[in-house]
């Protein structure tokens, strides 16, 4: 589990492909590798990967075919910058939001423009994922915890502050860029509770009417 607060921007050192699978080697920048072990999890552009080798200044992880198909990792090449975050510890502060590293899909950056001291970005996203977004809610873009400013048919918009631009790969993203998207898991939990009926004889079904009746709406 992660927070969406990027610790470091690394670079792809090597990609070894074998059929539908590949192994990615990442050269870290300021991320300390002394306390990283084989088997640990690191989010690479928002994708939770398990480390198979760790060397001073770098690590490697295998990427499964399902992850290749669902994320933008398939488009990576040596030299590309990637966002890095180590898995959350129970004693750590949760400064962003809960990010699992299980990417739902990808979005396309359609527009980027300056808006005061921030940069406004509009993304095109399919309805199957866009329906989980709400204004002022959270979304993870390439592993970065961000606040949704606007949701519209076929996409959403965010405003990125200078600090986030400086410390992440968003500073390099231009229209046409493909990014990983992870929606807030709690939206999925609510949807399932509202759509899947309980087993027969086990109480009322959780509906919007039930929530209103008991003072939650």
C-alpha atoms as a printed R data frame, in Angstrom:
    type eleno elety resid chain resno       x       y       z
1   ATOM     1    CA   UNK     A     1   0.000   0.000   0.000
2   ATOM     2    CA   UNK     A     2   1.187   3.515  -0.847
3   ATOM     3    CA   UNK     A     3   0.248   7.156  -0.245
4   ATOM     4    CA   UNK     A     4   0.751   8.684  -3.686
5   ATOM     5    CA   UNK     A     5   3.518  10.973  -2.418
6   ATOM     6    CA   UNK     A     6   6.446  10.394  -4.772
7   ATOM     7    CA   UNK     A     7   9.793   9.853  -3.036
8   ATOM     8    CA   UNK     A     8  12.073   9.908  -6.055
9   ATOM     9    CA   UNK     A     9  12.192  10.090  -9.834
10  ATOM    10    CA   UNK     A    10  14.286   7.236 -11.202
11  ATOM    11    CA   UNK     A    11  15.192   6.225 -14.742
12  ATOM    12    CA   UNK     A    12  14.737   3.031 -16.685
13  ATOM    13    CA   UNK     A    13  18.184   1.451 -16.969
14  ATOM    14    CA   UNK     A    14  17.251  -1.707 -18.842
15  ATOM    15    CA   UNK     A    15  14.255  -3.633 -20.120
16  ATOM    16    CA   UNK     A    16  14.601  -7.343 -20.763
17  ATOM    17    CA   UNK     A    17  11.720  -8.857 -22.718
18  ATOM    18    CA   UNK     A    18  10.793 -12.525 -22.878
19  ATOM    19    CA   UNK     A    19   7.596 -13.178 -24.788
20  ATOM    20    CA   UNK     A    20   4.732 -11.313 -23.120
21  ATOM    21    CA   UNK     A    21   6.680 -10.733 -19.921
22  ATOM    22    CA   UNK     A    22   9.561  -8.416 -19.211
23  ATOM    23    CA   UNK     A    23  11.933  -7.434 -16.451
24  ATOM    24    CA   UNK     A    24  12.550  -3.768 -15.785
25  ATOM    25    CA   UNK     A    25  15.686  -2.418 -14.119
26  ATOM    26    CA   UNK     A    26  15.361   1.011 -12.529
27  ATOM    27    CA   UNK     A    27  18.234   3.312 -11.606
28  ATOM    28    CA   UNK     A    28  17.200   5.305  -8.559
29  ATOM    29    CA   UNK     A    29  18.155   8.889  -7.904
30  ATOM    30    CA   UNK     A    30  17.823   9.890  -4.262
31  ATOM    31    CA   UNK     A    31  15.893   6.813  -3.117
32  ATOM    32    CA   UNK     A    32  18.041   4.928  -0.577
33  ATOM    33    CA   UNK     A    33  18.534   1.278  -1.502
34  ATOM    34    CA   UNK     A    34  20.316   0.270   1.721
35  ATOM    35    CA   UNK     A    35  17.022  -0.665   3.419
36  ATOM    36    CA   UNK     A    36  15.385  -2.183   0.329
37  ATOM    37    CA   UNK     A    37  15.268  -5.972   0.123
38  ATOM    38    CA   UNK     A    38  14.366  -8.578  -2.475
39  ATOM    39    CA   UNK     A    39  10.625  -9.192  -2.140
40  ATOM    40    CA   UNK     A    40   9.837  -5.605  -1.150
41  ATOM    41    CA   UNK     A    41   7.247  -3.618  -3.085
42  ATOM    42    CA   UNK     A    42   7.920  -0.346  -4.888
43  ATOM    43    CA   UNK     A    43   5.415   1.609  -6.965
44  ATOM    44    CA   UNK     A    44   6.867   2.447 -10.385
45  ATOM    45    CA   UNK     A    45   4.651   5.026 -12.092
46  ATOM    46    CA   UNK     A    46   1.914   3.835  -9.764
47  ATOM    47    CA   UNK     A    47   2.339   0.121 -10.496
48  ATOM    48    CA   UNK     A    48   3.150  -2.042  -7.485
49  ATOM    49    CA   UNK     A    49   6.134  -4.210  -8.422
50  ATOM    50    CA   UNK     A    50   7.957  -6.847  -6.377
51  ATOM    51    CA   UNK     A    51  11.724  -6.546  -6.373
52  ATOM    52    CA   UNK     A    52  13.675  -9.559  -7.663
53  ATOM    53    CA   UNK     A    53  17.157  -8.017  -7.493
54  ATOM    54    CA   UNK     A    54  18.586  -5.084  -5.549
55  ATOM    55    CA   UNK     A    55  21.936  -3.459  -6.299
56  ATOM    56    CA   UNK     A    56  23.490  -0.242  -4.987
57  ATOM    57    CA   UNK     A    57  21.623   2.469  -6.859
58  ATOM    58    CA   UNK     A    58  19.203   0.199  -8.733
59  ATOM    59    CA   UNK     A    59  16.624  -2.569  -8.519
60  ATOM    60    CA   UNK     A    60  14.838  -4.912 -10.911
61  ATOM    61    CA   UNK     A    61  11.290  -6.278 -11.011
62  ATOM    62    CA   UNK     A    62   9.335  -8.634 -13.244
63  ATOM    63    CA   UNK     A    63   6.200  -7.322 -14.952
64  ATOM    64    CA   UNK     A    64   3.377  -9.782 -15.660
65  ATOM    65    CA   UNK     A    65   1.443  -9.913 -18.958
66  ATOM    66    CA   UNK     A    66  -1.720  -8.620 -17.225
67  ATOM    67    CA   UNK     A    67   0.172  -5.595 -15.905
68  ATOM    68    CA   UNK     A    68   1.710  -4.974 -19.321
69  ATOM    69    CA   UNK     A    69  -1.750  -5.004 -20.921
70  ATOM    70    CA   UNK     A    70  -3.391  -2.740 -18.336
71  ATOM    71    CA   UNK     A    71  -0.701  -0.100 -17.751
72  ATOM    72    CA   UNK     A    72   1.670   2.217 -19.587
73  ATOM    73    CA   UNK     A    73   4.725   0.188 -18.555
74  ATOM    74    CA   UNK     A    74   4.677  -1.500 -21.959
75  ATOM    75    CA   UNK     A    75   5.722   1.804 -23.537
76  ATOM    76    CA   UNK     A    76   8.757   2.377 -21.319
77  ATOM    77    CA   UNK     A    77  12.229   2.513 -22.833
78  ATOM    78    CA   UNK     A    78  15.723   2.965 -21.365
79  ATOM    79    CA   UNK     A    79  16.266   6.503 -20.143
80  ATOM    80    CA   UNK     A    80  12.599   7.213 -19.378
81  ATOM    81    CA   UNK     A    81  11.884   8.883 -16.041
82  ATOM    82    CA   UNK     A    82   9.562   7.071 -13.610
83  ATOM    83    CA   UNK     A    83   7.953   7.989 -10.289
84  ATOM    84    CA   UNK     A    84   9.053   5.859  -7.347
85  ATOM    85    CA   UNK     A    85   7.503   5.265  -3.933
86  ATOM    86    CA   UNK     A    86   8.328   2.617  -1.363
87  ATOM    87    CA   UNK     A    87   5.494   0.741   0.331
88  ATOM    88    CA   UNK     A    88   3.854   2.482   3.281
89  ATOM    89    CA   UNK     A    89   4.846   1.534   6.823
90  ATOM    90    CA   UNK     A    90   2.240   1.575   9.585
91  ATOM    91    CA   UNK     A    91   4.118   4.309  11.455
92  ATOM    92    CA   UNK     A    92   4.326   6.606   8.399
93  ATOM    93    CA   UNK     A    93   2.182   9.668   7.848
94  ATOM    94    CA   UNK     A    94  -0.547   9.319   5.244
95  ATOM    95    CA   UNK     A    95  -0.115  12.603   3.414
96  ATOM    96    CA   UNK     A    96  -1.870  11.651   0.171
97  ATOM    97    CA   UNK     A    97  -4.571   8.980  -0.041
98  ATOM    98    CA   UNK     A    98  -4.567   5.183   0.056
99  ATOM    99    CA   UNK     A    99  -3.053   3.920  -3.190
100 ATOM   100    CA   UNK     A   100  -2.802   0.176  -3.744
101 ATOM   101    CA   UNK     A   101  -0.569   0.136  -6.801
102 ATOM   102    CA   UNK     A   102  -3.214  -1.836  -8.700
103 ATOM   103    CA   UNK     A   103  -3.637   0.321 -11.780
104 ATOM   104    CA   UNK     A   104  -7.142   0.337 -13.256
105 ATOM   105    CA   UNK     A   105  -6.188   1.530 -16.725
106 ATOM   106    CA   UNK     A   106  -4.678   4.412 -18.646
107 ATOM   107    CA   UNK     A   107  -5.732   7.935 -19.573
108 ATOM   108    CA   UNK     A   108  -4.485  10.305 -22.269
109 ATOM   109    CA   UNK     A   109  -3.396  13.866 -21.531
110 ATOM   110    CA   UNK     A   110  -5.445  16.072 -23.868
111 ATOM   111    CA   UNK     A   111  -4.602  19.588 -22.706
112 ATOM   112    CA   UNK     A   112  -1.990  21.306 -20.580
113 ATOM   113    CA   UNK     A   113  -2.065  25.008 -19.786
114 ATOM   114    CA   UNK     A   114  -0.829  27.416 -17.143
115 ATOM   115    CA   UNK     A   115  -3.442  28.544 -14.623
116 ATOM   116    CA   UNK     A   116  -1.937  31.060 -12.204
117 ATOM   117    CA   UNK     A   117   0.882  29.360 -10.338
118 ATOM   118    CA   UNK     A   118  -0.445  25.915 -11.254
119 ATOM   119    CA   UNK     A   119  -0.690  23.847 -14.416
120 ATOM   120    CA   UNK     A   120  -4.131  22.600 -15.423
121 ATOM   121    CA   UNK     A   121  -4.280  19.218 -17.134
122 ATOM   122    CA   UNK     A   122  -7.263  17.601 -18.840
123 ATOM   123    CA   UNK     A   123  -7.290  13.857 -19.369
124 ATOM   124    CA   UNK     A   124  -9.419  11.611 -21.552
125 ATOM   125    CA   UNK     A   125 -10.591   8.546 -19.640
126 ATOM   126    CA   UNK     A   126 -13.021   5.770 -20.504
127 ATOM   127    CA   UNK     A   127 -16.415   5.690 -18.789
128 ATOM   128    CA   UNK     A   128 -15.657   2.402 -17.027
129 ATOM   129    CA   UNK     A   129 -13.140   4.269 -14.874
130 ATOM   130    CA   UNK     A   130 -14.307   7.883 -15.149
131 ATOM   131    CA   UNK     A   131 -17.572   7.060 -13.343
132 ATOM   132    CA   UNK     A   132 -15.641   6.500 -10.113
133 ATOM   133    CA   UNK     A   133 -14.257  10.055 -10.054
134 ATOM   134    CA   UNK     A   134 -15.842  13.011  -8.253
135 ATOM   135    CA   UNK     A   135 -14.837  16.659  -7.981
136 ATOM   136    CA   UNK     A   136 -12.609  17.180  -4.907
137 ATOM   137    CA   UNK     A   137 -12.021  13.438  -4.732
138 ATOM   138    CA   UNK     A   138  -8.679  11.693  -5.177
139 ATOM   139    CA   UNK     A   139  -7.085   9.935  -8.130
140 ATOM   140    CA   UNK     A   140  -3.612   8.480  -8.614
141 ATOM   141    CA   UNK     A   141  -1.917   9.474 -11.882
142 ATOM   142    CA   UNK     A   142   1.341   7.590 -12.501
143 ATOM   143    CA   UNK     A   143   1.319   6.934  -8.762
144 ATOM   144    CA   UNK     A   144   0.852  10.597  -7.766
145 ATOM   145    CA   UNK     A   145  -1.972  11.403  -5.346
146 ATOM   146    CA   UNK     A   146  -3.924  14.273  -6.917
147 ATOM   147    CA   UNK     A   147  -7.212  16.069  -6.332
148 ATOM   148    CA   UNK     A   148  -9.817  15.975  -9.093
149 ATOM   149    CA   UNK     A   149 -10.898  19.512 -10.007
150 ATOM   150    CA   UNK     A   150 -13.548  18.674 -12.579
151 ATOM   151    CA   UNK     A   151 -15.260  15.600 -13.982
152 ATOM   152    CA   UNK     A   152 -16.906  15.722 -17.399
153 ATOM   153    CA   UNK     A   153 -18.161  13.283 -20.003
154 ATOM   154    CA   UNK     A   154 -15.156  11.301 -21.159
155 ATOM   155    CA   UNK     A   155 -12.579  12.629 -18.737
156 ATOM   156    CA   UNK     A   156 -11.476  14.820 -15.869
157 ATOM   157    CA   UNK     A   157  -9.163  17.714 -14.995
158 ATOM   158    CA   UNK     A   158  -6.600  18.432 -12.289
159 ATOM   159    CA   UNK     A   159  -4.482  21.409 -11.219
160 ATOM   160    CA   UNK     A   160  -0.852  20.627 -10.423
161 ATOM   161    CA   UNK     A   161   1.089  22.864  -8.041
162 ATOM   162    CA   UNK     A   162   4.744  23.791  -8.724
163 ATOM   163    CA   UNK     A   163   6.142  21.443  -6.046
164 ATOM   164    CA   UNK     A   164   4.426  18.411  -7.589
165 ATOM   165    CA   UNK     A   165   5.602  19.385 -11.065
166 ATOM   166    CA   UNK     A   166   9.174  19.708  -9.843
167 ATOM   167    CA   UNK     A   167   9.258  16.434  -7.904
168 ATOM   168    CA   UNK     A   168   7.452  14.119 -10.346
169 ATOM   169    CA   UNK     A   169   7.347  13.132 -14.003
170 ATOM   170    CA   UNK     A   170   4.312  15.368 -14.629
171 ATOM   171    CA   UNK     A   171   6.674  18.188 -15.574
172 ATOM   172    CA   UNK     A   172   7.580  16.183 -18.694
173 ATOM   173    CA   UNK     A   173   4.066  15.197 -19.718
174 ATOM   174    CA   UNK     A   174   2.742  16.831 -22.883
175 ATOM   175    CA   UNK     A   175  -0.562  16.328 -24.750
176 ATOM   176    CA   UNK     A   176  -0.797  12.797 -26.091
177 ATOM   177    CA   UNK     A   177   1.048  11.255 -23.138
178 ATOM   178    CA   UNK     A   178  -0.399   8.023 -21.739
179 ATOM   179    CA   UNK     A   179  -0.554   7.823 -17.932
180 ATOM   180    CA   UNK     A   180  -1.554   5.166 -15.424
181 ATOM   181    CA   UNK     A   181  -4.779   5.719 -13.495
182 ATOM   182    CA   UNK     A   182  -5.881   4.223 -10.189
183 ATOM   183    CA   UNK     A   183  -9.271   5.347  -8.937
184 ATOM   184    CA   UNK     A   184 -10.171   5.554  -5.256
185 ATOM   185    CA   UNK     A   185 -10.871   1.992  -4.086
186 ATOM   186    CA   UNK     A   186 -13.634   3.162  -1.731
187 ATOM   187    CA   UNK     A   187 -15.767   4.193  -4.716
188 ATOM   188    CA   UNK     A   188 -15.631   0.593  -5.929
189 ATOM   189    CA   UNK     A   189 -16.551  -0.743  -2.498
190 ATOM   190    CA   UNK     A   190 -19.604   1.531  -2.341
191 ATOM   191    CA   UNK     A   191 -20.698   0.528  -5.843
192 ATOM   192    CA   UNK     A   192 -20.504  -3.156  -5.007
193 ATOM   193    CA   UNK     A   193 -22.427  -2.749  -1.759
194 ATOM   194    CA   UNK     A   194 -25.164  -0.872  -3.606
195 ATOM   195    CA   UNK     A   195 -25.445  -3.306  -6.512
196 ATOM   196    CA   UNK     A   196 -24.932  -6.772  -5.012
197 ATOM   197    CA   UNK     A   197 -27.904  -7.972  -2.925
198 ATOM   198    CA   UNK     A   198 -27.156  -9.644   0.433
199 ATOM   199    CA   UNK     A   199 -27.839 -13.359   0.945
200 ATOM   200    CA   UNK     A   200 -31.524 -14.123   1.541
201 ATOM   201    CA   UNK     A   201 -32.654 -13.537   5.099
202 ATOM   202    CA   UNK     A   202 -29.672 -11.447   6.191
203 ATOM   203    CA   UNK     A   203 -31.250  -8.020   6.599
204 ATOM   204    CA   UNK     A   204 -31.954  -5.070   4.366
205 ATOM   205    CA   UNK     A   205 -30.060  -4.400   1.176
206 ATOM   206    CA   UNK     A   206 -27.701  -1.411   1.287
207 ATOM   207    CA   UNK     A   207 -29.286   1.164  -1.029
208 ATOM   208    CA   UNK     A   208 -29.399   4.942  -1.264
209 ATOM   209    CA   UNK     A   209 -32.853   4.748   0.352
210 ATOM   210    CA   UNK     A   210 -31.431   2.703   3.236
211 ATOM   211    CA   UNK     A   211 -28.614   5.228   3.754
212 ATOM   212    CA   UNK     A   212 -31.078   8.140   3.731
213 ATOM   213    CA   UNK     A   213 -33.389   6.348   6.151
214 ATOM   214    CA   UNK     A   214 -30.576   5.972   8.669
215 ATOM   215    CA   UNK     A   215 -29.255   9.510   8.321
216 ATOM   216    CA   UNK     A   216 -26.214   8.935   6.099
217 ATOM   217    CA   UNK     A   217 -27.538  11.003   3.180
